[in-house]
């Protein structure tokens, strides 16, 4: 009788443990209502380019959260081609994704792909820079881009009484437009701070380096560069270094990348308004799961930015992202 009772108790304990384990697995791996507990959810992600460490960090942060839930993330690189990105989004829909994380190449021309997602009833989680037609996305998660530009301008004005400024921007991307607008609005009404040139780039290192070479070839006099992101600022720095004039130019970027922090540490850049791709990735993934569970999520989620200069560099991990 004792052996029989022990066997029954052990069996009951095993069954309870199995039920609890199954419930935990279901909660972590398949939080969307009605999901098949034996089939992981599949998510898609596409960014304007993967030739930027910022997007690698953002994507890996999302991937960590998705895979921690037992699910799958498919990532595609359109390489700054909106037609390719639209095709990638359609391919993801054909693969049966539960949701898509989107960072647009062009905030207007992506609209047909967003409409296709709406027709397929697949939610879009718009990350880092917003699309024009936000009615097609579940939420927009992005940095306070306007404030990033404000921070750079205020630091410049605190350190110099005047400046001749070159602005290097990516006009198809709303986030960089917002950054430049914040910068411009801050120096407005202060004629000592003059923007002497504005140039469009693709927010990539190699392109920005070539654009700065062209500016230098004109003989233009300037002593400050604002890059719409860190690769732009670093590309400008590389061109200036090749002409041996970098020490005369104050350079600001926006991202808070390890490379820019290293350049600040070495005295080649003045500052970078730091985004937080790791934090943004976690927030984006959580928003996606909450939405799929039927929870109400905010339409606009803003992640704060922080200006990094030599004065506060020691507060940050030079080798990593925020």
N, C-alpha and C positions, 0 to 999 in steps of 0.2 A: 504493500500500500504506500509506503514512504517513497519507494522508487517511482511509483505511478504518479503520486502527487508532485514529486520533484519534476518529472517529465512534463506534466501539464503546466506547472508554473513556468518552467523554462520555455515551453512552446508559447505561452501567453506573452512572456516578456519579449521573445523574439518577434512576435506579430506586432506588438505595440511599437517596438523599435523600428520595424520595417515601415509601419504606417507613418511614424514621425519622420523618418529619413526621407520617405517619399514626398511628404508634405513640404519639407525643407527644400528638397531638390526642385519640386514644382514651383515653389515661391521664388527661388533664386534663378532658375533657368527659364521659366515660362510664366511670367507675371501677367501677360495679357490674358484677359478673360477668354475662356473657351479654348485655350491653346492645348494642343496634343502634348501630353507630358513626355512622349517618346521622341518628339521632333523639335529640334531647336529652332528658334526664330532666326530669320536671316535679315540683316540690315545692309543697306548700301551706303556708301559715302563717296562723294566726288568733290574735289577742290579745284580751284582755278589752275593750280600747278602743284606738283610735288617737288619742284625745283626751288624749294624754300623750306628751310628747316622748321619754320614756324608751323607749317601745315603738317609736317611729319610729327611734331610733338602733339599737336591737336588731335590728329588721327589716332596716334598710339594711346592717348588718354581715353578716347572714346572706345577703342578696341579693348583696353583693359577692363573697362566697365562691362562691355557687352560679353566678353568671354568669361568674366567672373560670374555671369548669370547663365553660363552654359550655352550661349548663343553665338552667332557668326556675324562677322563684319566683312563685307566685300568692299574694297577700296579701288577707285579708278582715278587715273590722272589724264585730264583732257589736254594738258600742255598748252594752256591759254587759248584753246580753240572752242568757241561756244557751240558750234555745230557738233563737234565731237562729244562735248559734255551732254548735250541734249540726247544724242544717240546712246550714250552710256546710261543715262537715266531710263530710257526706254528699255534697254537691255536688262536693267535691274528689275523693272516692272515685270518683264517677261519671265524673270527668274523667280518671281513670287516673293519679293522682299516685303517685310512687315512695315518698314519705314525707311526713309532716305535722309541722310545728313548732306546738305547741299551748301557749298560755297561757290557762288556764281562767277563765271568768267566775265560775263556781261550782265549787269543787273536788269537790263530790259530784255535782251534777246533770249534769256532763259525762260521767258513766259510760256511758250508752247509746251516745254517739258513739264512745267509746273501744272499746266492745265491737264496734261496727260495723267499726272499723278492724281489729281482731283477726280478725274473720270474713273480711274482705277481704284479709288478710295484708299489710296496709300498716302499716309501723312508725310509731309516734308518738314524737316527740322533745319531751319535756315541758320547756319553758323558763320560767325566772324564778320561777314559783311552782308547787308540786307539786299533782298531783291526788290524791284520796283513795285510789283503787284503782290503785296504781302497777304492779300485775301486768300492766296493759294497755299499758304504755309501755316502750320500749326503754331509755330512760335519762331521768334527771331532772337538768337543768343549772340550778342556781340559786345565788344569792348566799348567804353565811353570814348569813341574816336574823336569827337569834337574836343573833349577835355585834353586829349593827348596833344593836340596842336596848341591848345592854350598853355599847357605846361611848358612846352618847348619855347614858346614866345616869351613867357614870363621870365624864364631862366636867362634867355638871351638879353632881355631888357635890364635885368638885374646886374648883368656882367659887363655890358657894353653900352656906351652912351649913343652909339650910332652903328649902322650896319648896312652893307650892300648885299642883298640876299638873293641866292638862286634857289628856287623851289623846283623840286623834281617830283612829279606826281604821276599817278595812273588814272587817267580821266574816265575810264570805263568802270572803275571800281568805286562804289559809293563810300566805302570806309575811308579810303585815302582822300577823297574829296572832302569828307567831313573833317579830317585831321587838318588839311590845309585851310579849310574855312575857319576852324578854331584859331589857327595861327594868325591868319589874315585879320580876323576880327579883333584880335588882341593888340596887334600893332597899328590898327587903324587909328587915325588921329594923332599919330606920332611920326611926323615926316622925317625924322632922323633915321628911321628904319625903313629902307626902301627896297622893294622887290625889283631887281633889275632884270630878272629872267625867270620864266616859267617854262619847263619842258616836260613833256609826257614820256613816260617809260612804261615797261611792262611789270614793274616792281621786282625785277630780277637782276642779280648782280652783274652779269655780263652785259646786258642791255644798258644798264645805268652807267657802267664804266665807259661804254662807247659814247653815250650821250654826253657825259662830262668831257670826254676828249674833244668832241665837237665844239662844246662851249669854250673850252680853253683855246681852241684853234682860232676863235674869233677875236681873242685878245680882251675879252670882257673883264673888267675889274670887279671883283667881289671878295667878300671876306667871311661869308656865312653860307652854309648849305643846309636846307631842310629836305630830308628824304621822306617820302610818303611811308616808307617802311625801312627796316634795317638793311635788307639786301640792296636797296636803292642807295642808302647812305654809304654803305660799305663799297659799292661799286664806284661811287663818286670819289671816295677816299683813295681807292686803288689808282684811279686816273690821276688824281692830284699828286700822289706819291711818285708816280712815274715821271711827272714833270717837276718833281722836287719843290713843290709849293704847298704841300699839305700843312706844314707848320704855320702857315699864315691864315688858314681857313678854319673857322669854327664849324663843326659838323654835328647835326642832330639827326637822329633816326627815331623810328617808332617800332617797337616790338619787344625790346628787352632780351634779345637773343644772346646766347653765350659769346658769339663772335663780337657783337657790339660791346658787351661788357668787358671783354678782353681788350678791345681797342680803347675804351675809356680808361681802363687800368693803366695802359701804356701811354696815355696822353694823346692819342690820335683822334679820338672823338670826344665831343663835349658832353653829350648826353643822349639818352634814349628813353622815351616814354614807354614803360614796360606793360605789355599785355600779359595775360595769364592763360596760355593755351592749355596747360594741364588742368587748371580749375575750370576753364570753359568746357573742356571735353567731358569732365565729370558732370557738370551741370547739364550739358546737352544730352548725355546718355540718360540721366535721371529724368529729364523732361520727356524723353521718348517713352520710357517705361511707364511713367505716370499717365501719359496721354493714352497709351494702349490699354491701360487698366481702367480707363474711363474717368480718371481724375481730372479736375480742372487745372490747367496750367496757364501761366501768364503769357500774354501775346508777345510782350517785349521784355527780355531779360538782359540787363546791362551789367557787365563786369567792369569794375573800376580799374583804372590805370595808375601807375606810379612812376614819376620821373626818376631815373637813375643817373647820377653824375658821380664825379670823383668824391664829392662830399659825403655821399651815403652808400657808395658801392659796397662797403664792407657788410652791409645789412643783407646782401643778396648772394646767392650761389653763382659765382662767376661762370662755372662750368655747366650749369643747368638752366632749365626754364622754370618759370613760376607756375 
